[in-house]
């Protein structure tokens, strides 16, 4: 009986030691494989107001990623002011102004879809001095209708779901200097 207990204990210790070593190896592999870093792609637009609008848009996207509706209101207000200075972006300015007056995060994200679509079209026509913009897409946004947004890096940070589905989406296009 003692031999069986000793043999069982030895077997159990070997199993524990082996499983601990396997976990450690897995952790090491993950640590060495997860070194990929997404570096923001600096962009400069020839028009100063367009350049500022792009920066403010990115701030708006980032606060939506963080699910911060009050900060989204403030950032949308700033974006509305800047877009109001750009010829042809009156509707985008109105949408940003509407977003600034809404406290519901889900409604802000719906409005963000329209703002994004309009600004993507605007920036495709803009004169880019250097750098590039990344167009990203989430097929699940807006109850499955999907939603696009602009980013300065290829890493997905979903403004439609925040940390609920932070990495849901894909890169669809890169807008660069023509």
C-alpha positions in Angstrom: 0.0 0.0 0.0 2.8 2.4 0.8 4.5 1.6 -2.5 1.2 2.6 -4.3 1.0 5.9 -2.3 4.7 6.6 -3.0 4.3 5.8 -6.7 1.1 7.9 -6.9 2.8 10.9 -5.1 5.8 10.6 -7.4 3.6 10.5 -10.5 1.6 13.5 -9.2 4.8 15.6 -8.5 6.1 14.8 -12.0 2.8 15.8 -13.6 2.7 19.1 -11.6 6.3 19.8 -12.5 5.8 19.0 -16.1 2.6 21.1 -16.4 4.3 24.1 -14.6 7.2 23.9 -17.1 4.8 23.8 -20.0 3.0 26.9 -18.8 6.4 28.6 -18.4 7.4 27.7 -22.0 4.1 28.9 -23.3 4.5 32.2 -21.5 8.0 32.6 -22.9 6.7 31.9 -26.4 3.9 34.4 -26.0 6.3 37.0 -24.7 8.7 36.7 -27.6 5.9 36.4 -30.2 3.9 39.4 -29.0 6.6 41.9 -29.7 4.8 43.5 -32.6 4.1 47.1 -32.0 1.8 49.3 -34.0 3.5 52.7 -34.6 1.2 55.7 -35.5 1.8 56.9 -39.0 2.3 60.6 -38.8 0.4 62.6 -41.3 0.4 66.2 -42.4 -2.2 67.8 -44.6 -1.5 70.9 -46.6 -4.6 72.7 -45.3 -4.1 73.7 -41.6 -7.9 73.4 -40.8 -8.0 69.9 -42.4 -4.9 68.9 -40.5 -6.5 70.1 -37.2 -9.8 68.4 -38.1 -8.0 65.1 -38.6 -6.3 65.4 -35.2 -9.6 66.3 -33.5 -11.3 63.4 -35.3 -8.6 61.0 -34.0 -9.2 62.4 -30.5 -12.9 61.8 -30.9 -12.3 58.2 -32.0 -10.0 57.6 -29.1 -12.5 58.8 -26.5 -15.2 56.6 -28.1 -12.8 53.7 -27.8 -12.6 54.6 -24.1 -16.4 54.8 -24.0 -16.2 58.3 -22.5 -19.5 60.1 -23.6 -18.8 63.4 -21.8 -15.3 63.7 -23.3 -16.8 62.8 -26.7 -19.2 65.7 -26.4 -16.4 68.1 -25.7 -14.2 66.7 -28.5 -17.1 66.7 -31.0 -17.8 70.4 -30.2 -14.2 71.2 -31.0 -14.4 69.2 -34.2 -17.6 71.0 -35.2 -15.9 74.3 -34.9 -13.0 73.3 -37.0 -15.1 71.6 -39.7 -17.2 74.8 -39.9 -14.1 76.5 -41.3 -13.6 74.0 -44.1 -15.6 74.6 -47.3 -17.8 71.7 -48.2 -17.9 70.1 -44.7 -21.0 71.9 -43.4 -22.9 68.7 -43.0 -20.0 67.1 -41.1 -19.8 70.2 -38.8 -23.6 69.9 -38.1 -23.2 66.1 -37.3 -20.3 66.9 -34.9 -22.4 69.6 -33.3 -25.3 67.2 -33.0 -23.0 64.7 -31.4 -21.8 67.3 -28.9 -25.4 67.8 -27.7 -26.1 64.1 -27.1 -25.2 62.4 -23.9 -26.0 58.8 -24.9 -22.8 56.9 -25.9 -24.8 54.6 -28.3 -26.3 57.7 -30.1 -22.9 59.3 -30.3 -21.5 56.2 -31.9 -24.3 56.2 -34.5 -23.6 59.8 -35.4 -19.8 59.0 -35.5 -20.6 56.6 -38.4 -21.9 59.4 -40.5 -19.1 61.8 -39.5 -16.5 59.1 -40.3 -18.0 58.3 -43.8 -18.0 62.0 -44.7 -14.5 62.7 -43.4 -13.1 59.6 -45.1 -14.5 61.0 -48.4 -13.2 64.5 -47.6 -9.7 63.3 -46.7 -9.4 61.1 -49.8 -9.6 64.3 -51.8 -7.4 66.3 -49.4 -3.8 67.3 -50.3 -1.5 65.2 -48.0 2.0 66.5 -47.5 3.3 63.4 -45.8 2.2 60.2 -44.0 -1.0 58.2 -44.4 -4.4 57.6 -42.9 -5.8 54.1 -42.2 -9.4 53.3 -43.0 -10.8 50.6 -40.7 -14.1 48.8 -40.7 -16.2 46.8 -38.2 -18.9 44.6 -39.8 -20.8 44.3 -36.5 -21.2 48.1 -35.8 -24.6 49.7 -36.1 -26.6 46.5 -35.5 -24.7 44.6 -38.3 -24.8 47.4 -40.9 -21.1 48.0 -40.2 -19.1 51.2 -39.7 -15.9 52.7 -41.0 -13.4 55.0 -39.1 -10.0 56.6 -39.6 -7.0 55.7 -37.6 -3.3 56.6 -37.5 -2.1 53.1 -37.0 -3.0 49.6 -38.4 -3.8 48.2 -34.9 -7.6 48.0 -34.5 -9.1 50.0 -31.6 -12.8 49.8 -32.3 -14.7 53.1 -31.4 -18.1 51.4 -31.9 -17.7 48.9 -29.1 -14.7 50.1 -27.0 -13.4 47.5 -24.6 -16.4 45.2 -25.3 -14.8 44.3 -28.7 -11.7 46.4 -28.8 -10.0 44.5 -31.6 -13.1 43.8 -33.8 -12.5 45.1 -37.3 -10.1 45.2 -40.1 -8.0 47.6 -42.2 -9.8 48.4 -45.4 -7.6 51.0 -47.1 -4.7 53.4 -46.6 -5.0 57.0 -47.8 -1.7 58.5 -48.8 -0.1 61.4 -50.7 -1.1 61.3 -54.4 
